[in-house]
Structures are given as C-alpha cells and as structure tokens.
C-alpha cells in the first residue's frame, strides 16, 4: 500500500509540473473587498490546516465534509481558511478541487497561505489555479511588497452600505533556510507588510480583526490563556518586525487569529487584543485534538469579545 501511495504522489507531482501553463503573478491594488452583512452581527467561521493531500482519499473527503457541516451550522457571513490548505505534490490540482467545493457551499470565503502550500510546487503554479472567476471566493494577491509573499488584502463588512467592520489578511510565509535557534525556522511579516497595514489601518473608521497562519511572537509563553496548549511550544514567526506594536498604536484591530500549531486552540488577551488559534480541521494533519473550527462573531455594536468566539467541534455538527 505504501508503495502505491508513493507512486501516486510521484505521478501527481509530474502532472502538477507539466500540467500548469506559464503564469506570471499579477499584483493588485489595496481596494478592499466589500461584503454586505446578512444580519446585525458579523459571523465568521475560521477553519485551518486542512492539509489536503491526495484529493481522492477518505481523509480529504472527510475534511471537506467537515467544512460543509461547520459552515451550515450557523448563518456565516464569511469562511476563512487560515493556511496550510494543502501539503502535496498535487497542490495546484487540489486548489482547483477545493475552490470548486467551497463555491458549492455558497457562502463568501477566503484564505491565507500557510507554510506548506509550496512544499512541492511554486506559488505561481498555485496562483494560476486561484486566478479564476468565482462567485464566492474573496482573495487577491495584493500589492507587490518587499518580502511580502502573496495575499495581503482587506475585507470590509458593510451595513446599509456603510463600513461596519474590517478584516485584514496577511501572508506569514513559510520556513527559512537560515535562522538562529532562538528565532526558529519560520518566516515572519516583513517591514513592508507592517507598513502596508499601517497605511490602511491609520485611516480606518471602524475596528478590525486580523488573520494570518503563523502566530506572532506575542503568543509565546503566555502567562495566562484559555483553551488547549498541547504543543511543546508556540512555533511562532522568527522575528517581531513591529506588527503587534502597530496594532497597539492605532488601537483599531482587536484580535489576531492564526493556525499552524495543530495541538493548540487557546487564546490570550494582551493589551486588550485577543490573540487566538483556530482549531485544526484537516483529517490528514497531525495532532490528537478533536477536529473542528472557530466561531468568531462581531456584535451589533461592532465589538469583539471573548464571549463571542469559541471552538465548534466535529461532534457538534456531524
């Protein structure tokens, strides 16, 4: 069986390599997407670390079914996949499958890249599959930023045509070849990404939350936290380049939601900012926690509180 799987991976890798046409990354503007609210509150479902691997196996199919069940358990305005959508030589083909599946749910959705999408394929191959016309996907590459990765953009929730709440999305990128033991192997938001965020948030008239894949260094060694902390440590971004300080300075972003560490789902509060993990959703991913997602709700006053975000378990929606 193992030999068959290895042959399958090799074949899919060849298909991914030769089945993609040449593609040049097209950077985009800073204009935010707008999503009109369904009700008086904004409801967001965060799923994370899908780790789609083969596309035709039972685990991947169960992952997609779980997303569907979570999405239909409430009246969500947006579904966010916070990284590691795939981990496979056939990542481009799996992106096509995932996009088609998410579109069939008929709820606005978006994603940020994790650190595994490009393990076997280039981002240009993957972005070639993402750059398609869809009805429900809200994703853009964003402007060209120095060491900025792909996928820095903003979504604006509107009520009666006016801004009500914002969500920022940033690419925390992947592993680095050169790093110190204290830093760890993972990349970090570049100073250009921090400046991009500052340029936008400094003119905001409503509050916001932020999504990225790899946790900020402010997640490390929390004095107190709520939820599960089963990893041996927080596998954070390698350096603090000022993003958190910018959040504190402008006072408009009230929460950060990440993935990456599959055995953590805790949140902590620092400077009145909620720093939270999602809940791992992928059956092909490592970890021993019950799979699920995170419910995030902004109340009718435009406020985020710890009472309005919680984990939804697979057993609750199956």
N, C-alpha and C positions, 0 to 999 in steps of 0.2 A: 504494500500500500504506500509506504514511504517513497519507494522508487517511482511509483506512478505520479505521486504529488510533485516530486522534483522534476519529472519530465514535463508535467503540466505547466509548472512555473517557468521552465525554460522556453516552452512553446509560446506562452503568453508574453514573455519578455521579447521574443522575436517579433511577435505580432505588434506589440506596442512600439518597437523600434522602427519597423518598416511600414507600419500601417498609418502613421501620422504624417501629414503633409507638413512642409516647412511653414513655420509660424513665427511671426515677429511680435513681441509683446507690444501692445498698444496701451500707453499710459493715458489716464483720463483726468478729468477736472475734479475740483473739490465740491461741485454742486451736490447737495445731499439728496438721497432718495427721500420720498415722502410716502408715508403710509397713513391713510385715514383710519382713525380708531373706530372699532366696532361699537364700543360702549363707553362708559365714563372712566374706565380704567384701562391701562395698557397691560396686557398679559403676554409674557414671553416664555417660551419653552426652550431651555438650554439642554441640548444633548451633546455628548462629547466622546472622543476617542472611539470611533466606530471600528477602525482598523479592518475595513473591508479587505478581504484577501484573495478570494477565488471568484466570488460573484455568483457561483452556482452551488456552493456548498450550503449545508443546513445552517451553519452558524451565521453566515452572511444573511441568509433569508430571515433568520430569527431576529437579527439586528434590525433589518428593515421593518419587519412586522412590529417590533417593539416601538420604533419611532412612530409608526402609524397609530398604535394604540395610545401612546402618550399624547400625541397630537390631538386625537379625538376625545380625550378625557376632559378637555376644557375648551373654552372658546378663545383660542390664542390669536393674537394679532401678528405674531412672528415666531418662527422657529429658528434658533441659532445653533449651528454645529460648530463647536469651539475647537476645531483642529483634529488632526490625525483621522481624516475621513477614510484614508486608505493606507495600506502598508503592503505593497505588492508590485511585482514587475508589470502587472497589467493595470496599473493605476489609471492611465488615460481611459481605458475601456470601462473601468469601474466608475469613474466620474460620470461617464455617459449614462450608465445604468442608474446611478444614484440620482442624477438630475431628473431623469425620466420618472423615477419613483417619487421623488419629492414633489414634482409637479402634479402627480396624480393625487396627492393629499389635498391640494387646492387651498393651501394656506401660505401666505408670504414666508419665505425662508431665505437664509443667508448662511455664510460660513467664513471662518478664517482658516488659513493653512496652519497645520501643526508642524512637527519636526520630521514626519515620516512620509509625507506625500511624495517627495522627490528622492526617496532612497534608491529607486531603480530607474527613474525617468527624470527628464529635465522639467522644470516648471513650464517651459514653452510648450512641451508636449501636452501637459495637463491643461494649461490655459487655452490651448487650441480647442479642447473639448468643452471648456467652460464658456468660451466666447460664442454662445449660441442664443438665439431668440427664445425667450421663455416668458411665461405669464406671471409666475410667482417668485422666481429667483431674483433677489436683490443683492448683486455682487458687482463690484467694479475693481479693477486693478488699482485705481487711484493714481495720483501724480507720481512722477519719477522723483524719488528721494534717494539721497546717498545712503547706501546700505539699508534701504527701506523695505526690501522684499516686495511682495505682491499682495495687494488687498488692504489698503489703508483708506477707509471711507466712512461716511456718516449716514445714518438714517434718522430722519425727523418724523416723529409721530405727530399728527395734526388732529385737532378737534375743531369742527366747524370752520375749517380752512386756516386755522391759526396754529402756530407751534405750541405743542403741549409738553413734549419730552424728546430727548435725543439719545441716540446710542452710537458710540464710536467703536470702530473695528480696526485692529492693528495686527500686522504680521510680526510675530515674535521670532520667526525664522527657525533655524534647526541647530544641529551640532556644529562645533568649530574644530578645526584640525589642531589648533594651537591654543592652549589655555593653561591656567595655573590650577593647582589643586583647590585653592580657596574659591576660585571662580566656578569651577565645574565646567563641563564640556559644552553647555548650551549657550546659544547666542543671546542677543539682547536687543531691545529697541535702540535704534541709532539716535544720535542727537538730532538728526534731520527729522525723524519721526516725532520726536518730542516737540520740536519747533512747529511742525505741521499741526499737531494737536493744539499747541498754544495759540497759533494763529486763528484757529477756528473757535476754540472754547472761549477765548477772550471776548468774542462778540456775541456769545450765546445769551439769549434772554430766558431760557428755560434750562432746567437741570438735565443730567445725563448719567448713563452708565457706560461701562467700557468692557469690551470683550477682546481677549487675546488667548493664545494657547498656553504659553509657558508662564508660570507665576512670576510676578515681580519679587524682588529680594525682600520686600517688606513682609512677605508671607513667612520668611524664615524664623524659626524659633519663637512662635507666638507665646506670650505669657499666659494668655487665656484664649480659648477657642470653643466653638460649639460644633459638634459633629464628630466625624471619624478621621483620625490621623493614624493610619496604619503603615504608611511608608516609613522607611528608616530615617528619612529626612525630606525636606522640601527640595525638589530638584528645580531650582529657580534659574532665572536668567543670570548670565555670567557677571553682569555689571549693572550697577544702578546709574543710569545716564540722565536722571532728573525727571522722569515721567511722573513719579509719585509726588515729588515736590511741586510740580506744575499743577497737579490735581489739588493739592492743599492751597497753593497760592490763589488759584482762581475760584475755588470753592464751588464749582458747578457740577462736578462728577462725583456721585455719591456711592458708587460701587464698581468693583472690578470682578469679572467672572472669567475663570480660566478652566483648563482641563489638565492634561499631561500626566499628573500623578494619579493613576487609576485607583489606588487604595486610599485616597483622601477625598472627603467631601465636606470638610469643615469650612467654617467661616470665622473670621476675627474682625474686630472693629478697631480701627486706628484712626485717630483724628476725625472721628465721625464718618469715616469711609468704610464701607463693608468690603472686605477682601475675601472672596468666596471661590471655592471649587464647584464645578458641576459634579455630576455623577456619571461615571463611565457607563456607556451604552452598548458597546460592541462585544459580541459573544466571542470573537476571535482575539480579543485583547487579554492581556494578563490581568491578574487580580482576583480576589476572592470575595468582593462585596457583591450583594445583590445588585443587578444592573437596573438602570433607570434614567431619570433626567432631573433637572431642577426647574421648578416653577418660580418665575420672577414676576412680581406684579407691582405696578406703579398706581397708587390710589388716585381717587378723583381730584385730590388736591395737588397732584404731581409729585408725590413723595414716595421714596423707597424706604422701607423699614425691614428689620429682621423678621417681623411677623408676616411679611408678605413674600418671603422667599423660603422655599423648603424643597426637600427631596421627594420625588414621586417614584415609587418602586414598581418594578415589573409586575409583582404580585397584585398590585392595586389596580392595574389596568388590563391584565390578561383575561 
